[in-house]
């Protein structure tokens, strides 16, 4: 028989693990990978936090003008590729080109596939970089 303390410990463990497990499958539920978009505009803000960083881009695109929220991998993923918060902070107020997939609900929200900064540095966060139709790839280039 499990003691009351043991039951409480198991319950706490399950409750704390659930958000991490949900976050792993979150992207597929929210974003439509068949709906790709390219935005050129100005990076206006950054929220560098777990589980995903988010930033805003004011798009100058004729097709998709206006403010867009773009989500990407977490800070640890970027740090493991020697890309820190400063890379994005230094780009605030500068032009960027974003390749992303769109939210299923049609809102101005995207999941980052590739970003090109004003200095020409490109960072791909998708695993399908070698496919012509798919922006992305797990590397940064200059």
DOBAZA-166286 format. One record per residue: residue number from 1; y, x, z of N, C-alpha, C in turn. Coordinates in nm, 2 decimals. Example, Ala and Ser with C-alpha at 12.3 -4.5 7.8 and 13.67 -1.06 7.14 Angstrom:
BEGIN
MILUM    n     n.v     n.u     n.w    ca.v    ca.u    ca.w     c.v     c.u     c.w
MILUM    1   -0.57    1.32    0.78   -0.45    1.23    0.78   -0.33    1.32    0.78
MILUM    2   -0.22    1.28    0.71   -0.11    1.37    0.71    0.00    1.29    0.79
END
This chain:
BEGIN
MILUM    n     n.v     n.u     n.w    ca.v    ca.u    ca.w     c.v     c.u     c.w
MILUM    1   -0.12    0.08    0.00    0.00    0.00    0.00    0.12    0.09    0.00
MILUM    2    0.22    0.05   -0.08    0.34    0.13   -0.09    0.44    0.09    0.02
MILUM    3    0.49    0.19    0.09    0.59    0.16    0.20    0.72    0.11    0.14
MILUM    4    0.79    0.05    0.23    0.92   -0.01    0.19    1.01    0.10    0.14
MILUM    5    1.01    0.22    0.20    1.10    0.33    0.15    1.05    0.37    0.01
MILUM    6    0.92    0.38   -0.01    0.87    0.41   -0.14    0.92    0.31   -0.25
MILUM    7    0.91    0.18   -0.21    0.95    0.08   -0.31    1.10    0.09   -0.34
MILUM    8    1.18    0.12   -0.24    1.32    0.13   -0.26    1.35    0.26   -0.35
MILUM    9    1.28    0.36   -0.33    1.30    0.49   -0.41    1.26    0.46   -0.55
MILUM   10    1.15    0.39   -0.58    1.11    0.36   -0.71    1.21    0.27   -0.78
MILUM   11    1.26    0.17   -0.71    1.36    0.08   -0.77    1.49    0.16   -0.80
MILUM   12    1.53    0.24   -0.72    1.65    0.32   -0.75    1.63    0.41   -0.87
MILUM   13    1.51    0.47   -0.88    1.48    0.56   -0.99    1.48    0.48   -1.12
MILUM   14    1.43    0.36   -1.12    1.42    0.28   -1.24    1.56    0.23   -1.28
MILUM   15    1.64    0.20   -1.19    1.78    0.15   -1.21    1.87    0.26   -1.27
MILUM   16    1.85    0.39   -1.22    1.93    0.50   -1.27    1.88    0.55   -1.41
MILUM   17    1.76    0.53   -1.44    1.70    0.58   -1.56    1.73    0.48   -1.68
MILUM   18    1.74    0.35   -1.65    1.76    0.25   -1.75    1.88    0.28   -1.84
MILUM   19    2.00    0.31   -1.79    2.12    0.33   -1.88    2.09    0.45   -1.98
MILUM   20    2.03    0.56   -1.93    2.00    0.67   -2.02    1.90    0.63   -2.13
MILUM   21    1.80    0.55   -2.09    1.71    0.51   -2.20    1.78    0.42   -2.29
MILUM   22    1.86    0.33   -2.25    1.93    0.24   -2.34    2.03    0.31   -2.43
MILUM   23    2.10    0.42   -2.38    2.19    0.49   -2.46    2.12    0.56   -2.58
MILUM   24    2.00    0.60   -2.56    1.92    0.67   -2.66    1.90    0.58   -2.79
MILUM   25    1.89    0.45   -2.77    1.86    0.35   -2.88    1.99    0.28   -2.91
MILUM   26    2.10    0.30   -2.85    2.22    0.22   -2.87    2.28    0.23   -3.01
MILUM   27    2.28    0.35   -3.07    2.34    0.37   -3.20    2.28    0.28   -3.31
MILUM   28    2.15    0.27   -3.31    2.08    0.19   -3.41    2.11    0.04   -3.39
MILUM   29    2.14    0.00   -3.27    2.17   -0.14   -3.25    2.31   -0.18   -3.29
MILUM   30    2.40   -0.08   -3.28    2.54   -0.11   -3.30    2.59   -0.08   -3.44
MILUM   31    2.54    0.03   -3.50    2.59    0.08   -3.63    2.49    0.06   -3.74
MILUM   32    2.55    0.03   -3.86    2.47    0.00   -3.98    2.47    0.13   -4.07
MILUM   33    2.36    0.21   -4.07    2.36    0.33   -4.14    2.37    0.32   -4.29
MILUM   34    2.36    0.20   -4.34    2.38    0.18   -4.49    2.52    0.15   -4.52
MILUM   35    2.61    0.13   -4.43    2.75    0.11   -4.45    2.83    0.23   -4.42
MILUM   36    2.85    0.32   -4.51    2.92    0.45   -4.49    3.06    0.44   -4.53
MILUM   37    3.15    0.51   -4.47    3.29    0.51   -4.49    3.34    0.65   -4.49
MILUM   38    3.45    0.68   -4.56    3.52    0.80   -4.56    3.67    0.77   -4.52
MILUM   39    3.72    0.82   -4.42    3.85    0.80   -4.37    3.93    0.93   -4.37
MILUM   40    4.05    0.93   -4.42    4.14    1.04   -4.41    4.26    0.99   -4.34
MILUM   41    4.30    1.06   -4.23    4.41    1.02   -4.15    4.44    1.12   -4.04
MILUM   42    4.51    1.07   -3.94    4.55    1.16   -3.83    4.47    1.13   -3.70
MILUM   43    4.42    1.24   -3.64    4.35    1.22   -3.51    4.46    1.19   -3.41
MILUM   44    4.44    1.08   -3.34    4.55    1.04   -3.25    4.51    1.05   -3.10
MILUM   45    4.38    1.05   -3.07    4.34    1.06   -2.92    4.20    1.10   -2.91
MILUM   46    4.16    1.15   -2.79    4.03    1.20   -2.77    3.98    1.15   -2.63
MILUM   47    3.86    1.11   -2.62    3.80    1.08   -2.49    3.67    1.16   -2.48
MILUM   48    3.68    1.27   -2.42    3.57    1.37   -2.41    3.48    1.34   -2.29
MILUM   49    3.38    1.26   -2.30    3.30    1.22   -2.19    3.16    1.19   -2.23
MILUM   50    3.07    1.18   -2.13    2.93    1.14   -2.16    2.92    0.99   -2.15
MILUM   51    2.83    0.93   -2.22    2.73    0.99   -2.30    2.77    1.02   -2.44
MILUM   52    2.89    0.97   -2.49    2.94    1.00   -2.62    3.08    1.02   -2.62
MILUM   53    3.13    1.12   -2.70    3.27    1.14   -2.71    3.33    1.03   -2.80
MILUM   54    3.45    0.99   -2.79    3.52    0.90   -2.88    3.65    0.95   -2.91
MILUM   55    3.70    0.93   -3.03    3.83    0.96   -3.07    3.89    0.86   -3.16
MILUM   56    4.02    0.86   -3.17    4.09    0.76   -3.26    4.15    0.83   -3.38
MILUM   57    4.14    0.76   -3.49    4.20    0.82   -3.62    4.29    0.70   -3.67
MILUM   58    4.41    0.74   -3.71    4.50    0.65   -3.78    4.48    0.67   -3.93
MILUM   59    4.40    0.59   -3.99    4.36    0.61   -4.13    4.48    0.58   -4.23
MILUM   60    4.49    0.66   -4.33    4.59    0.64   -4.43    4.52    0.59   -4.56
MILUM   61    4.39    0.57   -4.55    4.31    0.52   -4.66    4.36    0.39   -4.71
MILUM   62    4.37    0.37   -4.85    4.41    0.25   -4.91    4.31    0.14   -4.88
MILUM   63    4.18    0.17   -4.87    4.07    0.08   -4.85    4.06    0.04   -4.70
MILUM   64    4.08    0.13   -4.61    4.06    0.11   -4.47    4.18    0.16   -4.38
MILUM   65    4.30    0.11   -4.41    4.41    0.16   -4.33    4.41    0.11   -4.18
MILUM   66    4.47    0.18   -4.09    4.48    0.14   -3.96    4.41    0.23   -3.86
MILUM   67    4.41    0.19   -3.74    4.34    0.26   -3.63    4.19    0.24   -3.63
MILUM   68    4.12    0.35   -3.62    3.97    0.34   -3.61    3.93    0.42   -3.49
MILUM   69    3.83    0.36   -3.42    3.76    0.43   -3.31    3.63    0.49   -3.36
MILUM   70    3.62    0.62   -3.34    3.50    0.70   -3.39    3.42    0.75   -3.27
MILUM   71    3.29    0.73   -3.27    3.21    0.77   -3.16    3.12    0.88   -3.21
MILUM   72    3.08    0.97   -3.13    2.98    1.08   -3.17    2.89    1.12   -3.05
MILUM   73    2.83    1.23   -3.07    2.74    1.29   -2.97    2.81    1.32   -2.84
MILUM   74    2.74    1.35   -2.74    2.80    1.39   -2.61    2.86    1.53   -2.61
MILUM   75    2.94    1.56   -2.51    3.00    1.69   -2.49    2.89    1.81   -2.49
MILUM   76    2.78    1.78   -2.43    2.68    1.89   -2.43    2.63    1.93   -2.57
MILUM   77    2.62    1.83   -2.66    2.57    1.86   -2.79    2.68    1.95   -2.86
MILUM   78    2.80    1.92   -2.84    2.91    2.00   -2.91    2.91    2.14   -2.84
MILUM   79    2.91    2.15   -2.71    2.91    2.28   -2.64    2.79    2.37   -2.69
MILUM   80    2.68    2.31   -2.71    2.56    2.39   -2.76    2.58    2.45   -2.90
MILUM   81    2.68    2.40   -2.97    2.72    2.45   -3.10    2.85    2.53   -3.10
MILUM   82    2.89    2.57   -2.97    3.01    2.64   -2.95    3.14    2.57   -3.00
MILUM   83    3.14    2.44   -2.98    3.25    2.35   -3.01    3.29    2.28   -2.89
MILUM   84    3.41    2.31   -2.84    3.46    2.25   -2.71    3.56    2.15   -2.73
MILUM   85    3.60    2.09   -2.62    3.71    1.99   -2.62    3.83    2.04   -2.69
MILUM   86    3.87    2.17   -2.68    3.99    2.22   -2.73    3.99    2.21   -2.89
MILUM   87    3.88    2.21   -2.95    3.87    2.20   -3.10    3.93    2.06   -3.14
MILUM   88    3.89    1.96   -3.07    3.94    1.83   -3.10    4.08    1.81   -3.04
MILUM   89    4.11    1.86   -2.93    4.25    1.84   -2.87    4.35    1.91   -2.96
MILUM   90    4.32    2.03   -3.01    4.41    2.10   -3.10    4.43    2.02   -3.24
MILUM   91    4.34    1.93   -3.27    4.35    1.86   -3.39    4.43    1.73   -3.38
MILUM   92    4.46    1.69   -3.25    4.54    1.57   -3.23    4.68    1.59   -3.30
MILUM   93    4.71    1.49   -3.38    4.84    1.49   -3.45    4.82    1.56   -3.59
MILUM   94    4.70    1.60   -3.63    4.68    1.66   -3.75    4.58    1.58   -3.84
MILUM   95    4.58    1.61   -3.97    4.50    1.54   -4.06    4.35    1.57   -4.04
MILUM   96    4.26    1.48   -4.05    4.12    1.50   -4.05    4.06    1.40   -4.16
MILUM   97    3.94    1.44   -4.20    3.86    1.36   -4.29    3.73    1.32   -4.22
MILUM   98    3.70    1.20   -4.21    3.59    1.15   -4.13    3.49    1.08   -4.23
MILUM   99    3.37    1.12   -4.21    3.26    1.04   -4.28    3.18    0.98   -4.16
MILUM  100    3.16    0.85   -4.17    3.10    0.78   -4.06    3.02    0.66   -4.11
MILUM  101    2.94    0.60   -4.03    2.88    0.48   -4.06    2.95    0.37   -3.97
MILUM  102    2.95    0.25   -4.03    3.04    0.14   -3.97    2.96    0.06   -3.87
MILUM  103    3.03    0.00   -3.78    2.97   -0.09   -3.68    2.92   -0.22   -3.75
MILUM  104    2.81   -0.27   -3.71    2.75   -0.39   -3.77    2.84   -0.51   -3.76
MILUM  105    2.93   -0.51   -3.66    3.01   -0.63   -3.64    3.14   -0.63   -3.73
MILUM  106    3.16   -0.53   -3.81    3.27   -0.52   -3.90    3.40   -0.47   -3.84
MILUM  107    3.40   -0.43   -3.72    3.52   -0.38   -3.65    3.55   -0.24   -3.70
MILUM  108    3.67   -0.19   -3.66    3.71   -0.06   -3.70    3.65    0.04   -3.60
MILUM  109    3.52    0.05   -3.61    3.45    0.14   -3.52    3.34    0.21   -3.60
MILUM  110    3.33    0.34   -3.58    3.23    0.41   -3.66    3.16    0.52   -3.58
MILUM  111    3.04    0.56   -3.63    2.96    0.66   -3.58    2.98    0.78   -3.67
MILUM  112    3.03    0.89   -3.61    3.06    1.01   -3.68    2.94    1.07   -3.75
MILUM  113    2.95    1.11   -3.88    2.85    1.18   -3.95    2.90    1.32   -3.98
MILUM  114    3.03    1.33   -4.02    3.09    1.46   -4.05    3.24    1.45   -4.03
MILUM  115    3.30    1.56   -3.98    3.45    1.56   -3.96    3.50    1.69   -4.03
MILUM  116    3.61    1.69   -4.10    3.67    1.80   -4.16    3.81    1.81   -4.10
MILUM  117    3.84    1.92   -4.03    3.97    1.94   -3.97    4.07    1.99   -4.07
MILUM  118    4.19    1.99   -4.03    4.30    2.04   -4.12    4.29    2.18   -4.17
MILUM  119    4.22    2.27   -4.08    4.21    2.41   -4.12    4.09    2.43   -4.22
MILUM  120    4.02    2.32   -4.25    3.90    2.33   -4.34    3.77    2.34   -4.27
MILUM  121    3.77    2.35   -4.14    3.64    2.36   -4.07    3.58    2.22   -4.07
MILUM  122    3.45    2.22   -4.11    3.37    2.10   -4.12    3.26    2.10   -4.02
MILUM  123    3.24    1.99   -3.95    3.13    1.98   -3.85    3.05    1.86   -3.89
MILUM  124    2.92    1.88   -3.91    2.83    1.77   -3.95    2.74    1.74   -3.83
MILUM  125    2.72    1.62   -3.79    2.64    1.58   -3.68    2.52    1.50   -3.71
MILUM  126    2.50    1.48   -3.84    2.38    1.40   -3.88    2.27    1.50   -3.93
MILUM  127    2.15    1.46   -3.92    2.03    1.54   -3.96    2.00    1.54   -4.11
MILUM  128    2.08    1.45   -4.19    2.04    1.44   -4.33    2.15    1.50   -4.42
MILUM  129    2.19    1.62   -4.39    2.30    1.69   -4.46    2.26    1.72   -4.61
MILUM  130    2.14    1.74   -4.64    2.10    1.78   -4.77    2.08    1.66   -4.87
MILUM  131    2.10    1.54   -4.82    2.09    1.43   -4.91    2.23    1.40   -4.96
MILUM  132    2.24    1.39   -5.10    2.37    1.37   -5.16    2.45    1.25   -5.11
MILUM  133    2.38    1.14   -5.08    2.45    1.02   -5.04    2.48    1.02   -4.89
MILUM  134    2.42    1.11   -4.82    2.43    1.11   -4.67    2.52    1.22   -4.62
MILUM  135    2.64    1.18   -4.56    2.72    1.29   -4.50    2.64    1.34   -4.38
MILUM  136    2.66    1.46   -4.35    2.60    1.51   -4.22    2.53    1.63   -4.24
MILUM  137    2.47    1.68   -4.13    2.39    1.80   -4.12    2.42    1.86   -3.98
MILUM  138    2.33    1.93   -3.92    2.35    1.98   -3.79    2.43    2.11   -3.78
MILUM  139    2.53    2.13   -3.86    2.60    2.26   -3.85    2.75    2.24   -3.88
MILUM  140    2.82    2.35   -3.83    2.96    2.35   -3.86    2.98    2.46   -3.97
MILUM  141    3.07    2.44   -4.06    3.10    2.53   -4.17    3.25    2.55   -4.18
MILUM  142    3.28    2.66   -4.25    3.42    2.68   -4.27    3.44    2.73   -4.41
END
